[in-house]
Amino acid sequence: MGEKYFHYTSRQLAQEIIISGYLRPRSFGGRIYLAQQTFSSGAEAAKKLSILGKSVEVVCIIPADKVKDKIENREPKHVDEIIGPNGEILRPGCGQEYFTYLDKEIEVKGCHWYELPSP
């Protein structure tokens, strides 16, 4: 089996991605974030990848050939913690991720999606 990347997201966004067949940045100038780590639950993925603003419920497994020439950083970036306004750590980070060039899309037609266990 070849190299794979994982995109962690919510069920709602997964439906939109599956309908279009493409992972696209959620905003103009945005990026798509990918990991090569697997996580035991959506909560663990959100914690390690510092994901805020959406539930992490599913993962898309993307073969490396669909991602080639779209990754901006050749080495994974260490995910920083997110600190709230009162100084409390909201997400500790410490995972590693790749991200795409601005405004690139990744075709995910035929990729496998899996539901992540709930806490």
Buried (B, 14 or more C-beta within 10 A) or exposed (E): EEEBBBBBBBBEBBEBBBEEEBBBBEEEEEBBBBBBBBBEBBBBBBBBBBBEEBBBBBBBBBBEEBBEEBBEEEEBEEBEEBEEEEEEEBBBBEBBBBBBEEEBBBBBEEBEBEEBEEE
